[in-house]
Amino acid sequence: MAERRNWTEQEVRAALALYLVTPFGRIHKGNPQIIDLAGRIGRTPSAVALKLSNLAAIDETLPRKGMANASALDRQIWAEFQTEPEYVLDAREFVYRQPDAVPDGIHLREGVDRVTTTKVRQGQGYFRDMMLASYGAKCALTGVEEPKLLVASHIVGWAEDASQRLNPRNGILLNALHDKAFDRHLITFDESYRMIVSDHMRPITRERIGRGVLDMPSRFLPDQDLLERHRAKFFDAQASHP
């Protein structure tokens, strides 16, 4: 039986990393991913499931929340994620590279020093996992469920603002066509999450790309300030088009 002991910072970061890619309804001791993490950090699946539930309690984006007994450390790591999400990603990579319990007191930043292309790939893959979990693996506009056609679209681009790269509220799960149009500022969304289509596309394209309102995710609603930044670029493109 796993020894009862206090959670370390790195263990809570690893638990948060799993929480962020786990649909709320899958937070239970029978979830294979929870069982796997429990084995890697020397805890029981019940303890890990409870930790994820406690993290849900401080997730203000959830309409349904977990148990209201999150610890001060849980709150510290949650707040840290808002400004330094790389710590959570680094802790996840460390735990899954080394199956032994995570040593206490180590502030891991290996990911910062890795080859840039590898780090980008890890971050983008994790961002996609967060979007898939938040949107139920369905396009927010069309309901398309084919994974090969789904893209985790950044509202503010990856290269545009490094501080927003792993912010789950900087993302929308879209199909490949609408992702491309969104990325090129040919479509955007208003304050009610209704799609706006560029006047500079061909009429038949405008017709086929459709209209619609985003289906809301189970958590991590798209950030309105970030959407405003996207709309500003959309309208700049509209004004500058010959």
C-alpha distance (Angstrom), angle and dihedral (degrees) to the residues before:
residue distance angle dihedral
M1 . . .
A2 3.80 . .
E3 3.78 113.3 .
R4 3.79 116.3 -107.8
R5 3.79 108.5 -118.2
N6 3.78 141.4 140.6
W7 3.76 118.9 -77.2
T8 3.81 115.9 -107.1
E9 3.79 125.1 -139.3
Q10 3.79 91.9 -107.5
E11 3.81 92.7 50.2
V12 3.81 91.4 51.3
R13 3.80 89.7 48.5
A14 3.79 89.8 52.0
A15 3.81 90.3 48.1
L16 3.80 90.4 49.6
A17 3.80 90.2 49.9
L18 3.80 88.5 56.2
Y19 3.80 93.2 43.0
L20 3.80 91.9 55.4
V21 3.82 92.3 58.6
T22 3.82 97.4 38.3
P23 3.82 120.5 91.4
F24 3.80 110.8 -124.6
G25 3.80 92.2 -114.7
R26 3.81 90.8 56.9
I27 3.80 95.8 60.6
H28 3.79 100.4 111.7
K29 3.80 138.3 108.3
G30 3.80 93.0 -102.3
N31 3.81 94.5 61.5
P32 3.85 106.3 113.8
Q33 3.82 91.7 -140.3
I34 3.80 90.9 53.6
I35 3.80 90.4 47.8
D36 3.81 89.8 50.1
L37 3.82 94.3 50.3
A38 3.81 90.4 46.4
G39 3.79 90.4 56.4
R40 3.78 92.9 47.9
I41 3.81 95.2 52.8
G42 3.81 97.8 35.4
R43 3.80 98.8 -110.0
T44 3.78 135.6 118.7
P45 3.82 120.9 -98.1
S46 3.82 87.8 -119.6
A47 3.82 90.7 56.6
V48 3.80 92.6 49.1
A49 3.81 92.3 46.5
L50 3.81 89.4 50.6
K51 3.80 90.8 50.1
L52 3.82 90.5 52.5
S53 3.81 89.4 48.8
N54 3.80 90.2 51.4
L55 3.80 90.0 50.7
A56 3.81 88.2 52.3
A57 3.81 87.4 56.9
I58 3.80 90.7 65.9
D59 3.81 95.7 40.3
E60 3.79 101.2 107.4
T61 3.82 90.6 -170.7
L62 3.81 92.9 68.4
P63 3.82 119.7 94.7
R64 3.81 85.7 -157.3
K65 3.78 118.3 43.3
G66 3.76 136.2 -161.1
M67 3.78 130.2 -121.4
A68 3.79 113.8 -40.8
N69 3.80 97.3 -127.4
A70 3.78 103.9 92.0
S71 3.79 112.3 153.8
A72 3.79 127.9 -120.9
L73 3.81 87.7 -106.5
D74 3.81 90.8 53.0
R75 3.79 89.6 53.2
Q76 3.80 91.6 46.2
I77 3.82 92.5 53.1
W78 3.81 91.8 44.5
A79 3.81 90.4 52.4
E80 3.79 90.3 46.0
F81 3.80 89.9 54.8
Q82 3.80 90.2 58.3
T83 3.81 91.4 61.9
E84 3.82 105.3 19.4
P85 3.82 107.7 30.1
E86 3.80 90.5 160.3
Y87 3.81 89.6 76.1
V88 3.80 90.3 63.6
L89 3.79 92.3 47.3
D90 3.81 91.6 47.9
A91 3.81 92.1 49.7
R92 3.81 89.9 50.6
E93 3.80 91.6 51.1
F94 3.81 91.2 47.7
V95 3.82 94.4 50.4
Y96 3.77 94.1 48.3
R97 3.80 92.7 46.7
Q98 3.80 93.4 49.9
P99 3.82 117.3 37.3
D100 3.81 95.4 -162.1
A101 3.79 123.2 97.0
V102 3.79 113.4 -74.6
P103 3.81 112.3 -103.9
D104 3.77 115.5 -119.8
G105 3.78 123.3 -117.6
I106 3.80 96.9 28.0
H107 3.79 113.8 125.4
L108 3.77 99.0 -158.2
R109 3.77 120.3 -152.1
E110 3.80 100.8 154.8
G111 3.78 89.8 128.9
V112 3.78 91.5 63.3
D113 3.79 90.9 61.6
R114 3.79 98.3 43.9
V115 3.76 124.5 105.3
T116 3.80 106.0 -70.3
T117 3.79 96.2 -126.0
T118 3.81 91.2 53.8
K119 3.80 92.4 49.5
V120 3.79 92.2 48.4
R121 3.80 91.1 50.6
Q122 3.80 91.7 50.0
G123 3.78 92.7 47.7
Q124 3.79 94.8 46.6
G125 3.79 91.7 47.5
Y126 3.78 91.8 50.8
F127 3.81 91.7 46.4
R128 3.81 88.8 53.8
D129 3.81 90.6 50.7
M130 3.81 90.1 53.4
M131 3.80 91.2 50.6
L132 3.81 93.2 47.4
A133 3.80 90.2 52.7
S134 3.81 94.1 45.3
Y135 3.80 95.8 47.4
G136 3.80 98.0 38.6
A137 3.83 90.1 -113.7
K138 3.83 91.2 -69.1
C139 3.79 131.5 119.1
A140 3.80 107.1 -102.4
L141 3.82 91.1 -137.3
T142 3.79 106.6 36.6
G143 3.79 106.0 17.2
V144 3.81 91.3 -122.7
E145 3.82 108.9 164.9
E146 3.81 102.1 -173.0
P147 3.84 104.2 119.2
K148 3.81 92.7 -150.6
L149 3.80 89.5 60.8
L150 3.80 97.5 46.2
V151 3.80 122.6 97.3
A152 3.80 129.1 -173.7
S153 3.80 97.5 -130.9
H154 3.79 118.9 -155.2
I155 3.80 113.5 -139.3
V156 3.80 90.5 -155.0
G157 3.78 105.9 33.1
W158 3.81 125.4 -105.6
A159 3.80 92.3 -117.3
E160 3.79 93.9 40.4
D161 3.82 100.6 64.2
A162 3.79 121.2 9.9
S163 3.82 92.0 -167.5
Q164 3.82 90.6 64.9
R165 3.79 99.3 45.9
L166 3.80 96.9 102.3
N167 3.80 97.6 27.3
P168 3.83 104.3 122.1
R169 3.82 89.6 -153.1
N170 3.80 87.5 61.9
G171 3.78 91.0 67.7
I172 3.80 143.4 79.7
L173 3.81 124.6 -176.2
L174 3.80 107.3 -127.9
N175 3.78 137.9 164.5
A176 3.79 116.4 -101.8
L177 3.83 95.7 -98.9
H178 3.79 96.2 50.9
D179 3.80 91.0 40.9
K180 3.79 90.2 57.1
A181 3.81 91.7 47.8
F182 3.82 91.0 46.9
D183 3.80 92.7 48.1
R184 3.82 90.8 51.4
H185 3.82 92.4 46.5
L186 3.81 92.7 -115.7
I187 3.80 88.8 126.6
T188 3.79 132.9 24.4
F189 3.81 137.7 166.1
D190 3.80 131.1 -111.0
E191 3.81 128.3 -137.4
S192 3.83 89.4 -79.7
Y193 3.82 91.0 51.5
R194 3.82 90.9 -109.8
M195 3.78 115.2 148.4
I196 3.82 119.6 -109.7
V197 3.81 116.1 -159.9
S198 3.79 125.0 -151.3
D199 3.81 116.8 -106.1
H200 3.78 88.7 -141.9
M201 3.78 97.8 70.8
R202 3.77 119.8 93.7
P203 3.83 112.5 -88.5
I204 3.80 92.8 -116.5
T205 3.81 89.7 51.5
R206 3.79 91.6 48.7
E207 3.78 88.9 51.0
R208 3.77 94.6 48.6
I209 3.78 96.4 43.7
G210 3.79 85.2 60.4
R211 3.76 135.0 -161.8
G212 3.74 130.0 -89.2
V213 3.75 151.7 130.3
L214 3.78 123.9 -101.4
D215 3.78 116.7 -103.7
M216 3.77 105.8 -125.9
P217 3.81 119.7 -114.3
S218 3.78 121.8 -121.2
R219 3.82 86.6 -111.1
F220 3.81 140.2 -6.2
L221 3.80 98.7 53.4
P222 3.83 110.6 -153.2
D223 3.79 108.3 -87.3
Q224 3.80 112.0 -109.3
D225 3.81 94.0 -148.1
L226 3.80 90.4 54.5
L227 3.80 90.9 46.5
E228 3.79 88.4 52.1
R229 3.80 89.0 56.0
H230 3.81 89.2 51.6
R231 3.82 91.8 47.7
A232 3.80 90.7 51.2
K233 3.81 90.1 57.1
F234 3.81 90.4 45.0
F235 3.80 92.6 54.1
D236 3.80 91.9 42.8
A237 3.80 87.9 55.5
Q238 3.79 89.9 48.5
A239 3.81 92.3 51.9
S240 3.79 95.3 45.2
H241 3.80 96.4 47.6
P242 3.80 111.5 111.1
